[in-house]
Structures are given as structure tokens and as C-alpha cells.
Amino acid sequence: MIFNIQRYSTHDGPGIRTVVFLKGCSLGCRWCQNPESRARSEDLLYDARLCLDGCELCQQAAPEVITRTLDGLIIHRQNVNDAHIAALRHCCPTTALTVCGEEKSVAEIMATVLRDKPFYDRSGGGITLSGGEPFMNPTLAQALFEASIRRAFTPPWKPACTYRGSTLNPLYRLSICFWPT
Ligand code: SF4
């Protein structure tokens, strides 16, 4: 599961890169920049500043989960199931309520990554996996790196990833350049 794909990143490794944020992390660091990435499953995120007065669309879509009050939303997270997530994913007109996390195939992710191949070739950039902790999902991480290598980004293509974890193999065999954090 991923929670974001950020194109044209210039701060997450050499050159111009696309950062794929995988969801799930077991560390819980106090300085975490992406706390919404910690859970392995989808989360509901709410920004009261964007919520519209008088709107009840989300409550109508999932009344077991959302209670609309004058002060904003009460989210009954213990009741959330897959049907609620589906009902709420595109419900809010202002993105005050969003679903964080989406299952995407390797092909779908790579279709986005490969849009910027000319920029990687010119700048020595490529793909960066972030999160979350990419090594919480080594199967997806390995598949993405292998798919990137198969698409033969022009050398010196340098994959980079943030690393705090213990699942090095089999990623290590892909000669990945680890980007210290
Ligand atoms: S749908 Fe969005 S704007 Fe409307 S009540 Fe829910 S969070 Fe607020």
C-alpha cells in the first residue's frame, strides 16, 4: 500500500526523482515527518480548516463512522471498515476529509514513475522509496526496484531509499545505494 507519489523531487536523492511513499512503519519516531504513514491500512485524515459549514456529505455517506457537530467531525475510527473507506474516499468536496492509503499495482506505480524518465536521464535521477518504512513491505519495494532496473534508466541511474530497518535481503542484491537519514 502507498500513500503518495511525489514527482519532480529534488531533495530525496541525486537528480530529479519521483518519490513513492509506502505506507506502514513500526518505529514511531517522535520526529516523524509523515505520521499519517505509520498504519499499514488506510486512515481517515481530517482538516477542520477546510470543512464547510452546513455540509453533512461525509456523515450521510458513512453515518456509523462520522458524526457532524458544530465544532467539526467526530470520527469513530473503531467502526471503520472497507465499505466506509470506499464510501468516503471521494466524498468530501474540499478535501477536509481524505483517505490516506491506496492499494496500487507495481504497473500502476511505474506508469507514474516512468512519465518523468527524460528528467531522470538528464539529471541522473530516478526513483526513491520513502514512507513509512519501505522495508515494512519488502516485496513491493523489491518489485519496484526490479521494475525500474528492467526499464533501463540511463546510467548513472542511482536508486536511493531511506533506511531504518532490518530487511536488507534481497534488496541488497540489487546493489541499491542507501541514502542515509
Ligand atoms: S464532506 Fe468534507 S466539507 Fe463536508 S462535512 Fe465532511 S469533511 Fe466537512
Boltz pocket constraint, residues with backbone or C-beta under 6 A from the ligand:
constraints:
  - pocket:
      binder: B
      contacts: [[A, 50], [A, 51], [A, 52], [A, 55], [A, 56], [A, 57], [A, 58], [A, 59], [A, 68], [A, 73], [A, 91], [A, 92], [A, 93], [A, 94], [A, 95], [A, 96], [A, 97]]
      max_distance: 6.0
